[in-house]
Amino acid sequence: MTDEVSSEHTNGPGRPLAGVGRGPLAAGDRVTLHDPKGRRHSVLLEAGRSFHTAKGAIAHDDLIGGPEGVLVTSTGGVQYLALRPLLAEFTVTMKRGAAVVYPKDAAQILMAADIFPGARVVEAGVGSGALSMSLLRAIGPTGTLYSYERRGDFAEIAERNVTNFFGVRPDNWQVRLGDLATDLGPEPVDRAILDMLAPWDCVPAVADALEPGGVFCAYVATTTQLGRIVETLRAHTGFTEPEATESSLRPWHAEGLAIRPGHAATGHTGFLVTARRLAPGVTAPPRKRRPAPGAYGPDYTGPRPPGVGG
Ligand SMILES: C[S@@+](CC[C@H](N)C(=O)[O-])C[C@H]1O[C@@H](n2cnc3c(N)ncnc32)[C@H](O)[C@@H]1O
């Protein structure tokens, strides 16, 4: 029998994908076969089936019952390294509806928004479910994730991806169709993560849901979005002074004396804006504004570079 060759992780009915498996490989586990040229093939293991390539076939039974990290040889004599996919690998190869949060930013979000086991977290939009997977892992079985999405087709893709990754649909994950700005439920939350075009529209609703001390975190792609969400949080006055960051990841090549930055540059992905919710009735203290160099407003009395009039 033939198994389909695909970089997309799909899952047939009754064939759960154990994306977080450990121990010997079993039927129902997803493995990635890495060929000598660095190409990756995603295979769902099933007893009696084979994976076919132009370089011959690999019987799933050669992998089932054995450890990960082994080399299997196709009937055409090509060796493949078999490993279960990591979450980072899964999220960048799974089927997408909307653009996903990349692993480097997902990792940053978990720390910046202080996602902890047992946390009640709201996110929007759910998109393809990439960030949902990281959040679900971090909150663990005692936390709750409320994921809002305006588009039914994207919510369905996210449902499928998350279920494929975990092997079951997490029962502490609530996907809600609707607009976060108007449809946010009554449950109080500890953390709110917004990945959408216009997060500023949702600030009043999220402020109502966030517990005092809770963390607001927006992931935005452009500087204009960054400016607008920061100003909206300030104008609300129920949050601490927003902090904005960007993170970049630089792979390195290390071989012999050739130890240098890798050629595969990672371009810009997005900015994170975080702020803490203040207690009811408390407003953010006025900021002592020190205009950045170049920002000489009418009330600026500080030093000026030569040639800049006042
Ligand atoms: C960039 S995608 C999110 C990707 C997702 N974080 C992931 O990692 O797969 C943005 C999503 O937000 C949804 N969206 C935009 N505004 C929204 C709102 N106000 N309420 C709910 N969903 C919204 C869009 O339909 C889109 O699917």
The ligand as an ORCA input file, in Angstrom:
! r2SCAN-3c Opt
* xyz 0 1
  C      -2.407     36.560     11.659
  S      -3.827     35.608     11.926
  C      -3.553     34.804     13.468
  C      -2.576     33.657     13.369
  C      -2.487     32.803     14.590
  N      -2.041     33.574     15.749
  C      -1.548     31.631     14.355
  O      -0.445     31.601     14.936
  O      -1.893     30.735     13.591
  C      -5.029     36.836     12.356
  C      -6.411     36.258     12.516
  O      -7.171     37.134     13.296
  C      -8.517     37.086     12.857
  N      -9.126     38.316     13.393
  C      -8.855     39.594     13.022
  N      -9.526     40.460     13.794
  C     -10.241     39.723     14.683
  C     -11.152     40.043     15.745
  N     -11.434     41.311     16.047
  N     -11.709     39.029     16.450
  C     -11.424     37.739     16.148
  N     -10.575     37.372     15.158
  C      -9.993     38.353     14.428
  C      -8.385     36.972     11.351
  O      -9.541     36.429     10.762
  C      -7.170     36.054     11.219
  O      -7.554     34.712     11.136
*
